[in-house]
Amino acid sequence: MAEKNFEELYNESLNTKKFNKTVTGTVIQISRKGEIFVDFKYKADGIIPIREYSDDENKNPRDEFKPGDTIRADVLKWNDGLGNVLLSYKNYKKREEAEKEKALKIKQAKEIEAQKKERAKNIQDFWNNIKIGKTYTGTISKIADYGIFVDLGLAKGLAHKSELLWDKNEKLENKFNINDEIEVKIKDFDKEEKRISLEYPLKGENPWFALADKYKITDIVTCKVAKFASFGAFLEIEKGLEGLVHNSEITGLKRVIKAEDELQLGQTVNAKIINIDREKLKISLSIKELEGTSAEYGYEEYIKPTKG
């Protein structure tokens, strides 16, 4: 077998892939054309043509590198035909950015997964430790006609309107706002259904007691007819305090079937308090017991004329 001459051996060495795709070297010089010559400890120097530096034609290699700087690039050809190794800086940068982005996504995915596991554990701990009467500070997430939903951080609960306001005619929006912090207590819960009923400690004592304390049995009160029921009429003694006059207590002159046949909404009438039930929060009134008394409390002026 004939010996290979020096030129053949040299060219063969240039085409042998002895290095990884990415090489690290030192900038030897930057030509007027913007070509970067690199020494990366190989038999031949590397060259980065201006087209392989950046896709941005306005970028100048001299603004980023100078002789003596370290540079990394991808190998395109181990022999460009002129005895140099053809390198690409832009390919390396694109791949580097892609790898960084991939690594970041992997890191973020791992963090999200860790957060999910941590939250799942915290939620489990929440339900393991929940008990009736326990106090939490939450944030109002929704206001509905029937109550407010409170975000407790790891679960949501509902505080019914009756747990929040004593006056059922008052609107929740007038007292509460979305995103407001609120202190609540656990009234009841269902672990399987993941439902929580809440109480509102700051609701305070029912104002009915303070209003009712102003009156006693046998007091004569001037009221307004507020609404009717099948069994009688509710009279407003003052704002926030109502009493019931039963059909049988409207008049002794005849049998009353419907209160609205004898009274009108908004009508002012005098009535006598005949009972105050503090347990059931009810006041019973009688108009009948004022019949035949002085003109000040005369019932006859309130009776509708009998149709003849």
Secondary structure as GFF3:
##gff-version 3
##sequence-region A 1 308
A	DSSP	alpha_helix	6	14	.	.	.	ID=ss1
A	DSSP	beta_strand	22	30	.	.	.	ID=ss2
A	DSSP	beta_strand	36	39	.	.	.	ID=ss3
A	DSSP	beta_strand	46	48	.	.	.	ID=ss4
A	DSSP	three_ten_helix	50	52	.	.	.	ID=ss5
A	DSSP	three_ten_helix	61	63	.	.	.	ID=ss6
A	DSSP	beta_strand	70	77	.	.	.	ID=ss7
A	DSSP	beta_strand	85	88	.	.	.	ID=ss8
A	DSSP	alpha_helix	89	129	.	.	.	ID=ss9
A	DSSP	beta_strand	135	144	.	.	.	ID=ss10
A	DSSP	beta_strand	147	151	.	.	.	ID=ss11
A	DSSP	beta_strand	156	160	.	.	.	ID=ss12
A	DSSP	alpha_helix	161	164	.	.	.	ID=ss13
A	DSSP	three_ten_helix	172	174	.	.	.	ID=ss14
A	DSSP	beta_strand	181	190	.	.	.	ID=ss15
A	DSSP	beta_strand	195	199	.	.	.	ID=ss16
A	DSSP	three_ten_helix	201	203	.	.	.	ID=ss17
A	DSSP	alpha_helix	207	212	.	.	.	ID=ss18
A	DSSP	beta_strand	220	229	.	.	.	ID=ss19
A	DSSP	beta_strand	232	238	.	.	.	ID=ss20
A	DSSP	beta_strand	241	246	.	.	.	ID=ss21
A	DSSP	three_ten_helix	247	249	.	.	.	ID=ss22
A	DSSP	three_ten_helix	259	261	.	.	.	ID=ss23
A	DSSP	beta_strand	268	277	.	.	.	ID=ss24
A	DSSP	beta_strand	282	286	.	.	.	ID=ss25
A	DSSP	three_ten_helix	288	290	.	.	.	ID=ss26
A	DSSP	three_ten_helix	295	297	.	.	.	ID=ss27
###
